[in-house]
Amino acid sequence: MKPARITWSKTFVDSYRSKSKPHQRAIDRALRMMAEDLYHPSLRTKKMQGVGDIREAHATRGQVLTMTLSGTDVYLRVCCNHDDVYRNP
């Protein structure tokens, strides 16, 4: 599925800016893949368990992006470490 539009929250931007350069590059690469195919196998996009309609995609093994979907639009919520994402998606 190719999203029509990708937007991001202030929380996402703040968490992105706090990442190291290698993590930012990995997130950039994931966003490029997401723009072409939200369910690209490398992203491992899936619905998060127990948190409503929030989905997660992996930039790396340790870096996770959370998002909500509205039709074909994607709203990025936060990018953080794998262990932290489940505390506050």
Buried (B, 14 or more C-beta within 10 A) or exposed (E): EEBEEBEBBEBBEEBBEEBEEEBBEBBEBBBEBBBEBBBBEEBEBEEBEEBEEBBBBBBBEEBBBBBBBEEEEBBBBBBBBEEEBBEEB
